[in-house]
Amino acid sequence: MTVLFEIHDLVIHRQERPVLSLDRLTVEEGEILAVIGPNGAGKSTLLLALARLLQPTTGQILFRGQPILNDLAYRRRIALVLQDPLLLNTTVYNNVAAGLRFRRLPRSDIQQRVRDWLVKLQIDTLQDRPAPRLSGGEAQRASLARALVLQPELLLLDEPFGALDAPTRTRLIDDLHSLLKSTATTTVFVTHDQDEAMLLGDRVAVLLDGHLRQIGTPEEIFSAPADAEVAAFVGVETVITGQVTHAQEGLLTILAHGFTLEAVGDFNPGRYVLFCLRPEDVTLWVDAGTGKSSARNHLAGRITRMTPQGPLVRVIVDCGFPLVSLVTRTSARQMGLTEGQPVTATFKASAVHLIPRS
């Protein structure tokens, strides 16, 4: 694959304070990179630097292997879409055509390209509607069409779905993913929503405190976080310290909080580790049904808190340490789960992620 852009030793200050420091980052042509992190992590700063709207204090951004010497020429090769669509006070058609008119394309080419993208983003029936009369989802589709009609070599998206309701957001993410893949448009988008990153990103980069802490496939990031801080951010809610006491053919025995637990890993006996477990990998039982489970780890405990989360319920079980599980509302109702109830929590050895601890 061809590298589209690469970053080397980039440092950016805002109000005389360092807000972003990246040693190295490369994105290949046709790749979709999702950048996630909490507020203030440096996500938007990175995007604005890639758009050349913020100048680095030190470091370099290379585009197709060359330094960016002419900002205007570079910006003609990219497109930026913000959370607020910022449409012109004119029709949808004129908004989508605006960039092509600035570039003085022939009228017939403008008409064909605009119509094609109105259809692709399913807003062709709205082409004569004034922008102020669009819904949030329609306005963002028009904004995306205005960017993609330019056939950018690099598309930058800054929280593009943040202001949309859940059903509208889901439909737009699905449609956009298909369009980006069919056009092989290299894309960097920043989001605080991990579901968006999982759905859209070929790779995910985690920014914390202005530093790139981990980059990899969505599966690598969410199932094998690099450290405790990344684990906490990506939703690994059970993290406890333990020590490997036995290792045989990849199956480890770990002593943690007085319990003997099993996990899959490659550590020698005596090594201290962080024992990490995602809540969706923990199954709860209220009766002898645990005998039907193939999981190697069984812990008795008592429910201390239940919190609804949409179609799921977050259940905290006191097993001598807080163990978090996610169950569907239907399952919680069928099992009759209540706070104070004794339960058994089970999880597979392969569900555990271990992080070395010095």
Beta strands, then each sheet from edge to edge (+ up, - down):
strand 1: 3-14
strand 2: 17-28
strand 3: 32-36
strand 4: 58-63
strand 5: 66-67
strand 6: 78-81
strand 7: 154-158
strand 8: 186-191
strand 9: 203-208
strand 10: 211-216
strand 11: 238-248
strand 12: 251-256
strand 13: 259-264
strand 14: 272-277
strand 15: 283-285
strand 16: 297-309
strand 17: 312-318
strand 18: 322-328
strand 19: 342-347
strand 20: 353-356
sheet 1: 2+ 1- 4+ 5-
sheet 2: 6+ 7+ 8+ 3+ 9+ 10-
sheet 3: 13+ 12- 11+ 14- 20+
sheet 4: 15+ 19- 16+ 17- 18+
end
